């Protein structure tokens, strides 16, 4: 099977919504318990566009969306402007086919292209597949937070992982007002 990664367009949003909602209903990858509508995904997409951040999709030869990836600001303070948190989601019937690593590789390149220094992952600690994906991409575990979330009637632990995108880079000069 041949796959292609490209920037998402508005026509991809129903498929992105469906992948997101499947993760909401069936996994602990997203700690939201409510499905979202198309308007929610449109607002999310517009926010990413306005920030200059990518939303990528991986498609098959029929242009069907099989997964998506994006990143956004990690924290809303100036001091964190060089750090982003990302998400990678693959359609449930396509997991295990190597799509996640392909999306990660392009997403990491895009973060470097946006002059980001660190990419953060917040992963439910029992999600061994996601943790392995991140380790293979060079991420290291930087923190564990027990029982900070809940879903499906149980406490969830959070694992923080990060990748330094530009090791050895000097911090930028202080911003002037």
C-alpha positions in Angstrom: 0.0 0.0 0.0 1.2 3.5 -0.9 0.7 6.3 1.6 1.1 10.0 1.2 1.4 12.7 3.9 0.1 16.1 3.1 -1.4 19.2 4.8 -5.0 18.7 5.8 -7.7 20.7 4.0 -11.3 21.5 5.2 -12.6 18.5 3.3 -10.6 16.2 5.6 -12.3 17.4 8.7 -15.1 14.9 8.8 -12.6 12.0 8.7 -10.4 13.8 11.3 -13.5 14.2 13.5 -14.4 10.5 13.1 -10.8 9.4 14.1 -10.9 11.7 17.0 -14.3 10.5 18.2 -13.4 6.9 17.9 -10.4 7.6 20.2 -12.8 9.4 22.6 -15.2 6.5 22.7 -12.8 3.6 22.7 -9.4 4.6 24.0 -7.6 6.5 26.7 -5.5 8.3 24.2 -7.8 11.3 24.6 -9.1 12.1 28.0 -12.2 13.8 26.7 -15.4 11.7 27.4 -17.6 13.6 24.9 -17.6 13.3 21.1 -17.2 16.4 19.1 -19.0 17.8 16.1 -17.7 19.1 12.9 -17.8 22.7 14.2 -15.4 21.7 16.9 -12.9 20.3 14.5 -13.3 23.3 12.2 -12.5 25.7 15.1 -9.5 23.5 16.1 -8.3 23.5 12.5 -8.7 27.3 12.1 -6.8 27.9 15.4 -3.9 25.7 14.1 -3.9 27.6 10.8 -3.9 31.0 12.5 -0.9 30.0 14.6 0.9 28.7 11.6 0.9 25.2 12.9 0.4 22.2 10.7 -2.4 19.7 10.6 -1.1 16.7 8.6 -3.0 13.7 7.2 -1.8 10.4 5.9 -3.9 9.2 3.0 -4.0 6.0 0.9 -4.1 5.9 -2.9 -7.8 6.7 -2.8 -7.1 9.8 -0.8 -8.9 8.3 2.3 -7.6 9.8 5.5 -6.0 7.1 7.6 -4.6 9.3 10.4 -3.6 12.8 11.3 -1.1 14.7 13.4 -0.7 18.2 14.6 1.0 20.3 17.3 0.0 23.4 19.3 1.4 25.6 22.0 2.3 23.7 25.1 1.5 26.5 27.6 0.1 29.9 26.9 3.0 31.9 28.2 5.8 33.6 26.2 8.5 31.6 28.0 7.1 28.4 26.4 7.0 29.8 22.9 9.6 27.3 21.6 7.8 24.3 23.0 4.9 22.5 21.4 2.7 19.5 22.4 1.7 17.2 19.6 -1.0 14.6 18.8 -0.9 11.7 16.4 -4.0 9.6 15.8 -4.4 6.7 13.4 -7.8 5.2 12.3 -8.5 2.1 14.4 -8.5 -0.3 11.4 -5.0 1.1 10.3 -3.1 0.9 13.7 0.0 -1.2 13.6 0.6 -0.5 9.9 3.5 1.9 10.5 1.5 5.1 9.8 2.2 6.7 13.2 6.0 6.7 12.7 5.6 8.3 9.3 3.4 11.0 10.6 5.8 11.6 13.5 8.8 12.0 11.3 7.1 14.7 9.2 5.6 16.4 12.2 9.0 16.6 13.9 10.5 18.1 10.7 7.7 20.7 10.7 8.3 21.6 14.3 12.0 22.2 13.5 10.9 24.4 10.6 8.7 26.5 12.9 11.8 27.2 15.1 10.6 25.0 17.9 13.1 23.7 20.4 11.2 21.0 22.3 8.2 18.7 21.4 6.2 17.4 24.4 4.1 14.3 24.5 1.5 13.6 27.2 0.6 9.9 27.0 -1.6 7.7 29.2 0.9 5.6 31.0 -0.7 2.3 29.9 -0.5 3.2 26.2 2.6 1.0 25.5 2.3 1.4 21.7 2.4 5.2 21.9 5.3 5.1 24.4 7.2 2.8 22.1 6.4 5.0 19.1 7.8 8.0 20.9 10.9 6.2 22.1 11.7 5.1 18.6 11.4 8.7 17.5 14.0 9.8 20.1 11.7 11.0 22.9 12.7 10.4 26.5 10.4 10.1 29.5 10.7 13.2 31.7 7.9 12.7 34.2 5.2 10.5 35.6 2.0 11.8 37.1 -0.1 9.1 38.8 -3.9 9.3 38.9 -4.2 12.8 37.4 -7.1 11.8 35.1 -10.1 9.5 34.9 -11.9 7.7 32.1 -14.0 4.5 31.8 -14.4 4.5 35.6 -10.7 4.3 36.5 -7.8 6.6 37.4 -5.3 7.4 34.6 -1.6 8.0 35.0 0.2 10.4 32.7 3.6 10.0 31.2 5.4 13.0 29.9 8.0 12.5 27.1 9.9 15.1 25.2 12.2 15.4 22.2 14.8 18.2 22.0 14.5 19.3 18.4 17.7 21.3 18.2 20.2 20.0 20.8 22.8 22.5 21.6 20.8 25.5 20.4 21.3 28.7 22.3 18.2 30.3 23.8 16.9 33.4 22.0 17.7 36.8 23.3 15.2 38.3 25.7 12.1 39.8 24.1 11.9 43.6 24.3 8.6 45.3 25.1 
